[in-house]
């Protein structure tokens, strides 16, 4: 008989993981702190983390330029 390959994630869990990763990126949390084990959900968290980190970098204040 075949094995049951039911998914251990759904769109809501991916959305939640993405948003948690985004917040972690905004706060500068290390990407190794991902709380998920499932490859698909972990990828969603990491995508959010990358987007959050990018946003964090874009909003950092720039030092004064020498005049």
Protein Blocks (a to p, Z undefined) as FASTA:
>chain_A
ZZdfbdfbdfklmmmmmmmmmmmmmnopafklpcbfblklmmmmmmmmmmmmmmmmmmpc
cddddZZ
